[in-house]
Amino acid sequence: MNPATAARPEPLANRLMRVDPRARRFSHAQVRDLPRMLRAGDLLVVNDAATLPASLQARGPRGDSVELRLTGPAEDGRFTALVLGAGDWRQRTEDRPPPVRLDEGDVVTIGPDLHARVARVRPESPRLVEIVFAAEGAPLWSALYRHGRPVQYSYLERPLELWDVQTAYATRPWAVEPPSAGRPLTWALLVALRSKGVRTAAVTHAAGLSSTGDPALDARLPLPERFEVPPETTAAVRRARGLGGRVVAVGTTVVRALEAAAAGGALRAGGGVTDLVIGATYRPRVVDGILTGLHEPDSSHFALLTAFAPATLLESAFRAGESRGYLAHEFGDSMLVLPRGRESPPAVGRGGAGPPQT
């Protein structure tokens, strides 16, 4: 499937494939049709993480050109980072030359006001390191936003600006790649969903890298990622369940966050770091369906979808989309994997249930 090379000017016109795993069928629509696919009492859960400028061009201790791609913060103020060799996003990640080896104690220079020391080389790969910036607090964040660029890949037609990779409802800067399933959700569409009685809630999940250029490291994706599920969201899930509604995750990161928060059996508010890998044998405890992008059948994102629909059905849907010119990746078209179930909506706003919440 061809990738989208840029964001479309009208996201509501993006194509949307509806996959019904119960009927084992799929159909074609547009993102603007989402309100008719959901019903009053359903809960749409988004990832409200803002996207960091996580790509940092730097010089190693011997003057070698390297790129650091942040993969997320560690608990003690460190950041984990992927080290890439010389070059930039215009080259395919897998075609970039291997980076020079960085060892513990090495210092890399990103700019005159931004330096980082390698605190640890991760055991998974010598290309994955933990770094400590010389600056802290506001000076660090100012320098990161001054020198960093959004992570991007060679299929895109132009350098991305930071606003290109944000959702409408982005809040805390946790993600290093955009939680792109939510990009087509404009405020107009969210208002239309609310007017129908579809509630919304949020988690914050540090969406990580989708490619490293190292096949052995790619096979480990997704790497452990930070998440937080607020009490308001756990209450919204319980309310949706009480109304007979469905919980629909916007993106694979939301699935991982909600399911990680329910790992003990019941959904609990709070946060942490999850290394949860979801596939065909996993039985979701919280999530009933997912709004996502179009993912190649050999990707980790596709493997997660097989927890919600048979792989053969998803592969057929992917090939059908490909033949119709659907586009993939972060600016591409969308897929809703959700059983239709009963079509008569539960009563919302009656019997003490209260009005729809956003």
C-alpha positions in Angstrom: 0.0 0.0 0.0 1.3 3.4 -0.9 2.1 5.8 1.9 0.5 9.2 2.3 3.2 11.7 1.5 1.5 14.7 3.3 -1.5 15.5 5.4 -4.7 16.0 3.5 -6.3 19.5 3.7 -9.7 18.0 4.6 -9.2 15.1 7.1 -12.9 14.4 7.3 -12.7 13.3 3.7 -10.1 10.6 4.5 -11.3 7.2 3.7 -12.5 4.9 6.4 -12.8 1.2 6.2 -15.3 -0.4 8.5 -14.3 -4.0 9.5 -17.0 -6.1 11.3 -15.2 -9.1 12.8 -18.5 -10.7 13.9 -20.0 -10.7 10.4 -16.5 -11.1 8.8 -17.2 -8.3 6.4 -15.8 -4.9 5.6 -17.2 -1.8 3.8 -15.9 1.6 2.7 -16.8 5.1 3.9 -15.2 8.4 5.0 -14.0 9.6 8.4 -16.9 12.1 8.4 -19.2 9.0 8.6 -17.9 7.9 12.0 -20.9 9.2 13.9 -23.2 6.8 12.1 -21.0 3.9 13.0 -21.0 4.6 16.7 -24.1 4.9 19.0 -25.2 6.7 22.1 -23.5 5.2 25.1 -20.3 4.2 23.3 -17.0 5.6 24.6 -14.2 6.8 22.3 -10.9 6.9 24.1 -8.1 9.0 22.6 -4.4 9.4 23.4 -3.9 13.1 24.3 0.0 13.0 24.2 1.5 15.8 22.3 4.4 14.9 20.0 7.9 16.0 20.9 10.6 17.3 18.4 12.4 14.0 19.1 14.9 14.0 16.2 18.2 15.6 17.3 21.1 16.1 14.8 24.3 15.9 16.9 28.1 15.3 16.9 29.7 12.4 18.7 32.7 12.7 20.9 35.1 12.4 17.9 33.1 14.8 15.7 31.1 12.1 13.9 27.7 13.1 12.6 24.9 11.2 14.4 21.2 11.5 14.9 19.6 10.8 18.2 15.9 9.9 18.1 14.4 10.0 21.6 12.3 7.0 22.4 11.0 8.4 25.7 12.0 9.5 29.2 13.3 7.1 31.9 12.2 7.2 35.5 15.2 9.1 36.9 15.3 12.0 34.4 17.2 10.1 31.7 16.0 9.8 28.2 16.3 6.7 26.1 17.5 7.4 22.5 18.1 5.5 19.3 21.4 6.3 17.6 21.4 6.6 13.8 24.4 7.2 11.5 25.0 10.2 9.2 22.2 11.4 7.0 18.6 12.6 7.6 15.0 11.6 7.1 15.4 11.8 3.3 17.1 8.4 3.3 15.2 5.3 4.2 16.0 4.4 7.8 17.3 1.0 6.9 19.7 2.5 4.3 21.3 4.9 6.8 25.0 4.0 7.5 25.5 2.4 11.0 26.3 4.9 13.6 29.6 5.2 15.5 29.5 3.3 18.7 28.7 5.4 21.7 30.0 4.2 25.1 29.1 5.1 28.6 30.5 8.5 29.5 30.6 9.8 25.9 29.2 13.3 25.3 27.3 14.2 22.2 26.8 17.8 21.2 23.4 18.9 19.7 24.0 22.6 19.9 26.0 25.2 21.9 23.4 25.1 24.6 22.5 21.4 24.5 24.8 18.5 25.4 24.0 15.0 26.5 26.1 12.3 28.2 25.7 8.6 27.6 24.7 7.1 31.0 24.2 3.6 29.8 24.2 1.4 26.6 21.1 -0.7 26.7 21.5 -4.5 26.5 19.0 -4.8 23.6 21.3 -3.1 21.1 24.4 -0.9 21.1 22.3 1.6 19.1 19.9 2.1 22.1 21.3 4.3 24.8 20.2 6.2 27.9 21.3 9.8 28.0 21.4 12.6 30.5 21.2 16.2 29.3 23.4 18.8 30.8 20.5 21.2 31.1 17.4 20.6 33.2 13.9 22.0 33.6 12.8 24.9 31.4 16.2 25.5 29.8 16.3 21.9 28.7 12.8 22.0 27.2 13.5 25.3 25.4 16.7 23.8 23.9 14.9 20.7 22.8 12.2 22.6 21.0 14.9 24.9 19.5 17.1 22.2 18.1 14.8 19.2 17.7 12.7 18.3 14.7 9.8 15.8 14.4 10.8 12.2 13.6 9.9 11.5 10.0 10.5 9.1 7.2 11.7 9.2 3.6 8.2 8.7 2.0 7.2 12.2 3.1 7.4 15.0 0.5 8.8 17.8 2.8 10.2 18.5 6.2 7.6 18.4 8.9 6.8 21.2 11.2 5.9 20.4 14.8 2.2 21.4 14.3 2.0 18.8 11.5 2.2 16.0 14.0 -0.2 17.1 16.7 -3.8 16.0 17.3 -6.5 18.6 17.9 -6.6 17.7 21.6 -2.8 17.2 22.4 -1.7 18.1 25.9 1.5 16.8 27.6 4.6 16.3 25.3 5.1 12.6 25.8 5.0 11.0 22.3 8.1 10.8 20.1 6.0 9.9 17.0 2.4 11.1 16.6 -0.5 9.1 17.9 -1.7 9.4 14.4 -4.9 7.5 14.6 -6.4 10.6 16.1 -5.2 13.1 13.5 -8.5 13.0 11.5 -10.6 13.7 14.6 -11.3 17.4 14.2 -13.2 19.3 16.8 -16.2 19.5 14.5 -16.3 15.7 14.3 -15.9 15.3 18.1 -18.8 17.7 18.6 -20.9 15.7 16.2 -20.1 12.5 18.1 -21.0 14.2 21.4 -24.3 15.4 20.0 -25.2 11.8 19.2 -24.4 10.7 22.8 -20.9 9.2 22.1 -18.8 10.0 25.1 -15.0 10.7 24.9 -12.2 10.2 27.4 -8.4 10.3 27.3 -5.3 8.4 28.3 -1.7 9.7 27.9 0.6 7.2 26.2 4.2 7.9 25.1 3.9 6.7 21.5 7.3 5.4 20.5 9.3 4.8 17.3 7.8 2.7 14.5 11.1 1.9 12.8 14.8 1.8 13.9 16.6 0.7 10.8 18.0 -2.3 12.7 16.0 -5.5 11.9 16.9 -7.1 15.2 15.7 -4.1 17.1 12.6 -3.6 14.9 11.6 -7.2 15.9 11.4 -6.0 19.5 8.9 -3.2 18.7 7.0 -1.7 20.5 9.6 -0.9 23.1 8.4 -0.3 26.7 6.4 2.9 26.8 5.1 5.2 29.5 1.3 5.6 30.1 -1.2 7.1 32.4 -4.9 6.4 32.8 -6.7 9.1 34.8 -9.6 8.3 37.2 -12.0 10.1 34.9 -11.3 7.6 32.2 -11.8 4.6 34.4 -15.1 6.1 35.5 -16.1 6.7 31.9 -15.4 3.1 31.0 -17.5 1.8 33.9 -20.3 4.2 32.8 -20.2 3.0 29.2 -20.3 -0.6 30.4 -23.3 0.2 32.6 -25.1 1.7 29.6 -24.3 -1.3 27.3 -21.9 0.9 25.3 -18.7 -0.1 23.6 -15.2 1.1 24.4 -13.4 2.1 21.2 -9.7 2.9 21.3 -8.3 5.5 19.0 -5.0 3.9 18.1 -2.9 1.0 19.2 -1.3 3.2 22.0 -4.7 3.6 23.7 -5.3 -0.2 23.5 -1.9 -0.8 25.2 -2.5 1.8 27.9 -6.0 0.6 28.8 -5.1 -3.1 28.7 -1.9 -2.5 30.7 -4.0 -0.7 33.3 -6.3 -3.7 33.5 -3.5 -6.3 33.7 -4.4 -7.2 37.3 -8.0 -8.0 36.2 -9.8 -4.8 36.8 -9.2 -1.4 35.2 -7.4 0.8 37.6 -6.4 4.5 37.3 -2.7 5.3 37.4 0.4 4.9 35.2 3.6 3.3 34.7 5.7 1.7 31.9 4.2 -1.1 29.8 6.0 -3.7 27.7 2.6 -5.4 26.8 2.6 -7.0 23.4 -0.8 -7.8 22.1 -1.6 -10.3 19.3 -4.0 -12.9 18.1 -4.0 -15.0 21.4 -4.7 -11.9 23.6 -8.3 -11.4 24.8 -8.9 -7.7 25.5 -10.3 -6.9 29.0 -11.4 -3.3 28.3 -11.4 -2.5 24.6 -14.1 -3.6 22.2 -12.8 -2.1 19.0 -10.2 0.2 17.5 -10.0 3.2 15.2 -6.6 3.0 13.6 -4.6 3.6 10.4 -3.8 1.1 7.7 -1.0 -1.2 8.8 1.0 -3.7 6.7 0.4 -7.3 7.6 4.0 -7.8 8.8 4.0 -4.9 11.3 3.6 -5.0 15.1 0.5 -2.7 14.7 -1.2 -5.2 12.5 -0.4 -8.0 15.0 -2.2 -6.0 17.7 -5.3 -5.7 15.4 -5.5 -9.5 15.3 -6.7 -9.4 18.9 -9.9 -7.8 17.5 -10.4 -9.5 14.2 -9.1 -12.6 12.3 -5.9 -12.0 10.5 -7.4 -13.4 7.3 -10.2 -10.8 7.4 -7.8 -8.0 8.1 -5.5 -9.0 5.3 -8.4 -9.1 2.9 -9.5 -5.7 4.0 -5.9 -4.4 3.6 -5.7 -5.7 0.1 -9.1 -4.3 -0.8 -8.0 -0.9 0.4 -4.8 -1.2 -1.5 -6.7 -1.9 -4.7 -8.9 1.1 -4.1 -6.0 3.4 -3.6 -6.1 3.7 0.2 -3.0 5.3 1.7 -1.0 4.1 4.7 1.2 5.6 7.5 0.6 8.6 9.7 -1.2 10.8 7.2 -3.1 8.0 5.6 -6.6 6.6 5.7 -8.3 4.9 8.6 -9.9 1.6 9.7 -12.5 1.0 12.3 -12.5 -2.6 13.6 -15.7 -3.0 15.6 -18.5 -5.5 15.6 -21.8 -3.9 14.7 -23.8 -5.6 17.5 -27.3 -4.3 18.1 -28.2 -1.1 16.4 -30.8 0.3 18.8 -28.9 2.7 21.1 -29.2 2.6 24.9 -30.9 5.5 26.6 -28.4 8.2 27.6 -29.3 11.2 29.8 -32.2 9.4 31.4 -32.6 7.5 34.6 -29.9 9.5 36.3 -27.2 8.6 33.6 -26.6 12.3 33.0 -25.7 14.1 29.7 -23.0 12.9 27.4 -19.5 13.9 28.7 -16.5 14.9 26.8 
